[in-house]
Amino acid sequence: MASAPTASVPALELAGLLKAFGNTVAVDRLSLTVPTGSFYGLVGPNGAGKTTTLSMATGLLRPDAGTAAVHGVDVWSDPVAAKAMIGNLADGIRLFDRLTGEQLITYSGMMFGLPREELAGRTADLLELMDLTAAAGTPVADYSAGMTKKIALACALVHAPRLLVLDEPFESVDPVSAANIEDVLRGYTASGGTVIVSSHSMDLVQRMCDHVAIIAAGRVLVAGTVDEVRAGATLQDRFLELVGGRTHTEGPAWLRQS
Ligand SMILES: Nc1ncnc2c1ncn2[C@@H]1O[C@H](COP(=O)(O)OP(=O)(O)OP(=O)(O)O)[C@@H](O)[C@H]1O
């Protein structure tokens, strides 16, 4: 294991990550440095390679080439030490949804070796934060999409990780819960935690993130502070300018109603 990390060691360092699925190069020698304490947004069009990148960064998907290090610990050569520092809200991961929400958070905490007494308090706090206390005893299989997202987020937070990796965390989440979660994430980064978040919401990224990378076709088009990347425009305009793809059409003639 690496020596005690310092603020000068990035929370996440991706170097030359490469992943191909058959003939599709999903991630094309992507490098990115996420400074400790930053709130880092990852944006890009559908199929840009965001989820594949985050899967390789968190030890879920083995890269064809390149490295990922969390606070200086290589994710693929020392996965146990690296994963202990990561809280991961992954896209499309199956949860053990026969468990109740309370059981699922408890189970996640036990996986990280938290003692039961400590876990009970953390679980109650997280259920309250996510507005899920009333659904604590309900199997997760019976949760709505937004409730499922929130319970998965609670599971990612329970071991107080140093780095939070969140793939589309606010998708389907109601505005009140989203605002509460945003407050908690702000407090978390203010206390030295690091968040990397992939999102299609430019508003959210512009509001919450201090850094952003725009990814397309498996590569970083631009990365830096939000102000550097915006370069005087809105993030939305900058994104459209860099990524392209607007069609400026009213749609096919057969769809028009008059
Ligand atoms: N398991 C897989 N098998 C085959 N192709 C895959 C697989 N996972 C991803 N891909 C392909 O890799 C590319 C990148 O996909 P990825 O899911 O990483 O993009 P994304 O930026 O997260 O997209 P979205 O914003 O739509 O979620 C796409 O072309 C996708 O079709």
The ligand as a Gaussian input file, in Angstrom:
#p B3LYP/6-31G(d) Opt

LIG

0 1
 N      -20.361000      -4.118000     -22.579000
 C      -20.259000      -3.510000     -23.754000
 N      -20.201000      -4.223000     -24.893000
 C      -20.095000      -3.638000     -26.106000
 N      -20.009000      -2.302000     -26.282000
 C      -20.049000      -1.532000     -25.176000
 C      -20.187000      -2.089000     -23.877000
 N      -20.194000      -1.064000     -22.983000
 C      -20.094000       0.069000     -23.698000
 N      -20.002000      -0.203000     -25.011000
 C      -19.830000       0.781000     -26.095000
 O      -18.801000       1.661000     -25.700000
 C      -19.117000       3.003000     -26.040000
 C      -19.071000       3.872000     -24.797000
 O      -20.170000       3.519000     -23.957000
 P      -20.366000       4.155000     -22.523000
 O      -21.516000       3.448000     -21.875000
 O      -19.076000       4.173000     -21.800000
 O      -20.775000       5.656000     -22.881000
 P      -21.394000       6.818000     -21.987000
 O      -20.603000       8.052000     -22.282000
 O      -21.488000       6.403000     -20.574000
 O      -22.836000       6.973000     -22.635000
 P      -24.259000       7.455000     -22.021000
 O      -24.133000       8.934000     -21.806000
 O      -25.200000       7.125000     -23.125000
 O      -24.507000       6.684000     -20.753000
 C      -20.447000       2.947000     -26.775000
 O      -20.174000       2.893000     -28.161000
 C      -21.069000       1.652000     -26.303000
 O      -21.906000       1.113000     -27.300000

